[in-house]
Amino acid sequence: MAAMDIANHLRRHKKSLTRARAEIWHILTQSEKPLSPDEIHRRLTGHKVDLATVYRNLRALKDIGLVREIDLREAFKRYEAILPGQHVHHIMCQVCGRIEKVRHCVVQNMANAIQKESGFTLKDHSLECFGICPSCQPHKTKAQGT
């Protein structure tokens, strides 16, 4: 979503495009993984923005549908931009914390069936997976292989 599009989206929801919002949005759209408020705060440059302002802006962007909150079973939530045509899930290594996007949505067929069966109109769904990444998996020794 271009800067003009986000400004229009914010305006439709009676919010303005502040420098802090613009920079937070830019950080989220450029990130390959969902970020914590602390990670976003550390990446902010050019002007002073306190952590409370980061939280307020994330909440505002989430409330109007520009940002998604991700729960990866940590002591904090992570956030990512909601971009047109992009629907992703995540997998997180339980050893090193590495997070990767899963771009193929294997849940969509199930979500469609749930919608049909329940009569609900589904607006969103999420799937977060947890495991051990290839780098953290113990290397097989010859003894294990024979």
C-alpha positions in Angstrom: 0.0 0.0 0.0 1.5 3.3 -1.1 1.9 6.3 1.2 -1.1 8.0 -0.5 -3.2 4.9 -0.1 -2.4 4.6 3.6 -3.1 8.3 4.1 -6.5 7.9 2.4 -7.3 4.8 4.5 -6.4 6.7 7.7 -8.4 9.7 6.7 -11.5 7.5 6.0 -11.1 6.4 9.6 -10.7 9.9 10.9 -7.0 9.5 11.6 -4.0 11.4 10.2 -0.8 10.2 8.8 1.7 11.4 11.3 5.5 11.0 10.9 5.5 8.3 13.6 2.7 6.3 11.9 4.3 6.7 8.5 7.6 5.4 9.8 6.0 2.5 11.7 4.1 1.5 8.6 7.2 1.7 6.5 9.1 -0.5 9.0 6.3 -3.1 9.1 6.0 -3.2 5.3 9.7 -3.7 4.8 10.1 -6.5 7.5 10.2 -10.1 6.5 8.8 -11.1 9.9 6.3 -9.8 12.4 8.0 -7.3 14.8 7.6 -6.6 18.5 6.9 -3.1 19.6 10.5 -3.0 21.0 11.9 -4.0 17.7 9.9 -1.4 15.9 11.0 1.2 18.5 14.7 0.4 17.9 14.3 0.7 14.2 12.7 4.2 14.3 15.0 6.9 13.0 15.0 10.6 12.4 12.9 11.8 15.3 12.2 10.9 18.9 9.3 8.5 19.5 8.8 6.9 22.8 7.7 3.3 23.2 4.2 4.3 24.4 3.7 6.2 21.1 4.7 3.0 19.2 2.1 1.0 21.2 -0.6 3.7 20.6 0.1 3.8 16.9 0.1 0.0 16.5 -3.3 -0.1 18.3 -4.6 2.6 16.0 -3.3 0.9 12.8 -4.7 -2.5 14.1 -8.1 -1.0 14.8 -8.5 0.3 11.3 -7.3 -2.9 9.6 -3.8 -1.9 8.5 -1.9 -4.1 11.0 -2.4 -7.6 12.3 -1.4 -8.7 15.8 0.5 -12.0 15.9 0.6 -14.2 19.0 3.7 -16.5 18.9 3.4 -17.5 22.6 5.9 -15.0 23.7 5.5 -12.5 26.6 4.6 -9.9 23.9 2.6 -9.6 20.7 4.2 -9.1 17.3 2.8 -7.0 14.5 2.8 -7.1 10.7 1.3 -4.9 7.9 -1.7 -6.2 6.2 -0.9 -5.9 2.5 -3.4 -6.4 -0.3 -3.0 -9.8 -1.9 -0.8 -11.2 0.8 -2.0 -13.7 3.3 0.7 -15.4 5.4 1.0 -17.7 8.3 4.1 -18.1 10.5 6.4 -20.9 11.8 8.7 -20.2 14.7 11.7 -22.2 16.0 11.3 -23.0 19.6 15.1 -23.1 20.1 16.5 -20.0 18.4 13.3 -18.0 17.9 13.7 -17.7 14.1 10.4 -16.8 12.4 9.5 -17.5 8.8 6.5 -16.7 6.8 4.4 -19.6 5.4 3.0 -18.1 2.2 0.9 -21.1 1.1 -2.4 -21.0 3.0 -3.4 -24.6 3.7 -6.1 -23.4 6.1 -8.3 -21.7 3.4 -10.3 -24.9 2.5 -10.9 -25.6 6.2 -12.0 -22.0 6.7 -14.4 -22.2 3.8 -15.9 -25.4 5.2 -16.2 -23.8 8.7 -18.0 -20.8 7.2 -20.4 -23.0 5.2 -21.2 -25.2 8.2 -21.5 -22.4 10.8 -23.2 -19.8 8.7 -20.6 -17.3 10.0 -19.0 -14.8 7.6 -15.3 -15.3 8.3 -13.3 -12.1 8.2 -9.9 -13.6 8.9 -8.0 -16.6 10.2 -4.5 -17.3 11.5 -2.3 -20.3 11.9 1.0 -20.1 13.8 3.2 -23.2 13.8 6.0 -24.1 16.2 8.9 -26.4 15.7 12.7 -26.6 15.4 14.4 -25.0 12.4 17.0 -27.0 10.3 19.9 -25.0 12.0 18.8 -26.0 15.5 17.9 -29.7 14.7 20.6 -32.0 16.1 22.9 -33.3 13.4 22.6 -37.0 12.9 25.7 -38.9 13.7 27.0 -41.9 11.9 25.9 -44.0 14.8 22.3 -42.8 14.4 22.3 -43.3 10.7 23.4 -47.0 10.9 
